[in-house]
Structures are given as C-alpha cells and as structure tokens.
Amino acid sequence: LLGYREAVAYHNAAAIGFLVLIVFAIFWHFTTGEWRQYVPTTGMLRAQVDYYLTGIFRNAPHPTRKTVLSKLNPLQKLVYLGLKVLVIPVMVLSGLLYMFYRYPQRGGVASLGFVDLQAVALLHTAGAFALVAFVVGHIYLTTTGHSLFSNLKAMITGYEDIGEEAHPHAPPP
C-alpha cells in the first residue's frame, strides 16, 4: 500500500509516539498512585471468568462491582498487569533492538549474542499479535454493557459513572 520504505518510516514514527505515551503513562501511574489499580487479586477471579464465558450470554448479573478505589475486576487486573509488565516491555525491547541493530560484528552484536534478527523479529511479531488480540478483545468488550455502546463512552473518555445504577444486581465488593 505504501511501499516498504514508507511503511518502515511510519512504523518507526508510531513507535516513537508509543514510547512517549509509555513514558507519560508510567509517570501518571506513579504520581497519581493509579498503579495500585493493577495489583492482582484472586478473589472473585473464577466468578469473573465464568461471567465472561457464559454468564454474559445469559444476562447474568456482573459478579464484581466497580468503586472509585477499585475500577477493574480481577480478570481485568491480570490482563492489564500482563500487558504492562510483559507484552509492552517485550514490544519496546524487541522494537528498540530491531530499530537500532547495526551488525557491527560481521552480522551480529557480539555482546548480546545475536547472530541475526530472527529471534528478535519473532518476539516482536508475537508481541504484536498479543497487542492486536488485546485490542480486538477490548473493542468486543465495549459492546457487552447494558446496551450495545454503553461502555464505549467510558473507553473513549476514561470516565464512567460507577453509581448504584451502573450495576444494580452486583453484590458489594
């Protein structure tokens, strides 16, 4: 569509934008204390998995209730934590290696033990598939609210009404 050279240039520009976003996100998480939202819990984890597998299709009540101090359910905490401590670091490190790898030692970087970029490329591609799966799942889950687009506003704005009317059947946390 664009040609290889242009696609690489756009990809590298997007990567720099992604790195800037990550730096700001890390700063925001630690200065506001919002990092605590991602500390995983095992309580209600099975109930949340059951809800997403079958309960959501039977119109079952949501097993957990959001509060200002706990915005994420146990499964969301695990997924976001995995994204933030596994997938994103893999993408950043493999992307930086891919972007700045310059073959100084007859085809490899001796200090890192690389002979070629195949392992780095496979790791970066696996991370890209994980990010795409996350985005597809994220978009699908926006349609699972009380109406088709009720969660979309919260996804776009980052704000959600978590009053009593948001989850009338859910037990207290």
ChimeraX attribute file (.defattr): number of C-alpha atoms within 10 A of each C-alpha:
attribute: neighborCount
match mode: 1-to-1
recipient: residues
	/A:1	5
	/A:2	8
	/A:3	7
	/A:4	9
	/A:5	9
	/A:6	11
	/A:7	12
	/A:8	13
	/A:9	11
	/A:10	13
	/A:11	12
	/A:12	15
	/A:13	12
	/A:14	12
	/A:15	17
	/A:16	14
	/A:17	12
	/A:18	14
	/A:19	14
	/A:20	11
	/A:21	12
	/A:22	16
	/A:23	11
	/A:24	11
	/A:25	13
	/A:26	13
	/A:27	12
	/A:28	13
	/A:29	13
	/A:30	11
	/A:31	10
	/A:32	9
	/A:33	10
	/A:34	13
	/A:35	14
	/A:36	13
	/A:37	18
	/A:38	20
	/A:39	12
	/A:40	18
	/A:41	12
	/A:42	10
	/A:43	12
	/A:44	15
	/A:45	19
	/A:46	12
	/A:47	16
	/A:48	19
	/A:49	14
	/A:50	13
	/A:51	19
	/A:52	15
	/A:53	10
	/A:54	11
	/A:55	16
	/A:56	15
	/A:57	10
	/A:58	8
	/A:59	10
	/A:60	13
	/A:61	14
	/A:62	19
	/A:63	21
	/A:64	22
	/A:65	20
	/A:66	19
	/A:67	14
	/A:68	11
	/A:69	9
	/A:70	15
	/A:71	16
	/A:72	19
	/A:73	22
	/A:74	22
	/A:75	19
	/A:76	16
	/A:77	21
	/A:78	18
	/A:79	13
	/A:80	18
	/A:81	17
	/A:82	13
	/A:83	17
	/A:84	15
	/A:85	10
	/A:86	12
	/A:87	20
	/A:88	19
	/A:89	14
	/A:90	19
	/A:91	21
	/A:92	18
	/A:93	14
	/A:94	21
	/A:95	20
	/A:96	16
	/A:97	15
	/A:98	15
	/A:99	12
	/A:100	9
	/A:101	15
	/A:102	12
	/A:103	14
	/A:104	9
	/A:105	11
	/A:106	9
	/A:107	13
	/A:108	16
	/A:109	15
	/A:110	12
	/A:111	7
	/A:112	7
	/A:113	8
	/A:114	16
	/A:115	14
	/A:116	13
	/A:117	16
	/A:118	11
	/A:119	12
	/A:120	19
	/A:121	15
	/A:122	12
	/A:123	18
	/A:124	22
	/A:125	15
	/A:126	15
	/A:127	22
	/A:128	16
	/A:129	13
	/A:130	16
	/A:131	16
	/A:132	12
	/A:133	12
	/A:134	15
	/A:135	12
	/A:136	11
	/A:137	11
	/A:138	12
	/A:139	14
	/A:140	10
	/A:141	16
	/A:142	17
	/A:143	14
	/A:144	16
	/A:145	14
	/A:146	11
	/A:147	10
	/A:148	11
	/A:149	13
	/A:150	14
	/A:151	18
	/A:152	18
	/A:153	12
	/A:154	13
	/A:155	14
	/A:156	8
	/A:157	8
	/A:158	8
	/A:159	10
	/A:160	16
	/A:161	11
	/A:162	13
	/A:163	12
	/A:164	12
	/A:165	8
	/A:166	14
	/A:167	17
	/A:168	11
	/A:169	14
	/A:170	15
	/A:171	11
	/A:172	10
	/A:173	12
